[in-house]
Amino acid sequence: MAALTNLEIGAIVYGMIDGMSATVSGVLTSLVNQSVYTAENYTGNDISITSIDEKYQPAVTNLTVSNVLSTMEAQGIGTKSVSVGELKITKGMVEGASQNFSNLAFSQLNGLGHSTSYYQTY
């Protein structure tokens, strides 16, 4: 895999979710950017939105799917199904899927390392 841009990750996510509304797809790039910033804050590493290294791509993709599903749920927009490879989540199971994708993404980020800071106060 090569480094991908935020637009390419957005295209992947768009292809994963059936029935994504124009309202949500219009902010898809912003949702990818938010996922990149979350990954940066979690790992403590700099990740460029124009060149997302392959080791971050699965986590950023799953965080973006989680953000998209959460946005659709918040707006009351249903979706027919979400598919990831051969896995297909059908209507009725989609509502809790955003948390599952978020958990998967943070599990993937844990594998990359977590930035921890300690401060001493006087």
C-alpha positions as CSV (number, residue, x, y, z in Angstrom):
1,M,0.0,0.0,0.0
2,A,1.1,3.5,-0.7
3,A,0.4,6.7,1.3
4,L,-3.1,8.0,0.6
5,T,-4.6,11.4,0.8
6,N,-7.7,12.4,2.9
7,L,-9.7,12.5,-0.3
8,E,-8.7,8.9,-1.2
9,I,-9.6,7.7,2.3
10,G,-12.9,9.5,1.9
11,A,-13.6,7.7,-1.3
12,I,-12.9,4.4,0.4
13,V,-15.3,5.2,3.2
14,Y,-17.9,6.4,0.7
15,G,-17.7,3.1,-1.1
16,M,-18.1,1.2,2.2
17,I,-21.4,2.7,3.3
18,D,-24.5,2.1,1.2
19,G,-27.0,5.0,1.0
20,M,-24.8,7.8,2.4
21,S,-26.7,11.0,2.0
22,A,-25.4,14.1,0.2
23,T,-25.5,16.0,3.5
24,V,-23.0,13.6,5.0
25,S,-20.9,13.0,1.9
26,G,-20.4,16.7,1.6
27,V,-18.5,16.8,4.9
28,L,-16.7,13.5,4.4
29,T,-13.3,15.2,3.9
30,S,-13.7,17.1,7.1
31,L,-14.6,13.8,8.9
32,V,-11.5,12.2,7.5
33,N,-9.4,15.2,8.7
34,Q,-10.9,14.8,12.2
35,S,-10.0,11.1,12.2
36,V,-6.4,12.0,11.2
37,Y,-6.2,14.6,14.0
38,T,-7.6,12.0,16.5
39,A,-4.9,9.5,15.4
40,E,-2.3,12.2,15.7
41,N,-3.4,13.1,19.3
42,Y,-3.6,9.5,20.3
43,T,-0.2,8.3,19.0
44,G,1.7,11.6,19.4
45,N,2.9,11.3,15.8
46,D,2.5,13.8,13.0
47,I,0.3,12.4,10.2
48,S,-0.1,14.5,7.1
49,I,-3.6,14.6,5.6
50,T,-2.1,14.7,2.1
51,S,0.1,11.6,2.7
52,I,-1.4,9.3,5.3
53,D,1.1,6.5,5.8
54,E,-0.2,2.9,5.3
55,K,0.2,2.0,9.0
56,Y,-2.4,4.6,9.9
57,Q,-4.8,4.0,7.1
58,P,-6.9,1.2,8.7
59,A,-7.4,3.2,12.0
60,V,-8.2,6.4,10.1
61,T,-10.6,4.6,7.8
62,N,-12.4,3.0,10.8
63,L,-12.5,6.2,12.7
64,T,-14.0,7.9,9.7
65,V,-16.6,5.2,9.3
66,S,-17.5,5.6,13.0
67,N,-17.8,9.4,12.5
68,V,-20.0,9.0,9.4
69,L,-22.3,6.6,11.1
70,S,-22.5,8.8,14.2
71,T,-23.3,11.8,12.0
72,M,-26.0,9.8,10.2
73,E,-27.5,8.7,13.5
74,A,-27.4,12.2,14.9
75,Q,-29.2,13.5,11.8
76,G,-31.8,10.7,11.9
77,I,-30.6,9.5,8.5
78,G,-30.9,5.7,8.2
79,T,-28.7,3.6,6.1
80,K,-29.5,0.3,4.4
81,S,-26.2,-1.4,5.1
82,V,-22.6,-1.0,5.8
83,S,-20.1,-3.4,4.2
84,V,-16.5,-3.9,4.9
85,G,-15.0,-6.5,2.6
86,E,-17.3,-9.6,3.0
87,L,-18.8,-8.3,6.3
88,K,-22.2,-6.7,5.8
89,I,-24.1,-5.1,8.6
90,T,-27.8,-4.7,7.7
91,K,-30.5,-2.3,8.9
92,G,-31.3,-2.7,12.5
93,M,-27.7,-3.4,13.4
94,V,-26.3,-0.2,12.0
95,E,-27.2,2.0,15.0
96,G,-24.6,0.4,17.2
97,A,-22.0,-0.1,14.5
98,S,-20.4,3.4,14.9
99,Q,-19.2,2.4,18.4
100,N,-17.9,-0.9,17.0
101,F,-15.8,0.8,14.3
102,S,-14.5,3.3,16.9
103,N,-13.4,0.5,19.2
104,L,-11.7,-1.3,16.3
105,A,-9.9,1.9,15.3
106,F,-8.6,2.6,18.8
107,S,-7.5,-1.1,19.0
108,Q,-5.5,-0.5,15.8
109,L,-4.0,2.7,17.2
110,N,-3.0,0.9,20.4
111,G,-0.9,-1.4,18.2
112,L,1.0,1.7,16.9
113,G,1.7,3.1,20.4
114,H,0.1,5.6,22.6
115,S,1.5,9.0,23.6
116,T,1.5,9.6,27.3
117,S,2.6,12.7,29.0
118,Y,3.3,13.3,32.7
119,Y,3.4,16.6,34.4
120,Q,4.7,17.5,37.8
121,T,3.1,20.4,39.6
122,Y,4.7,22.4,42.4
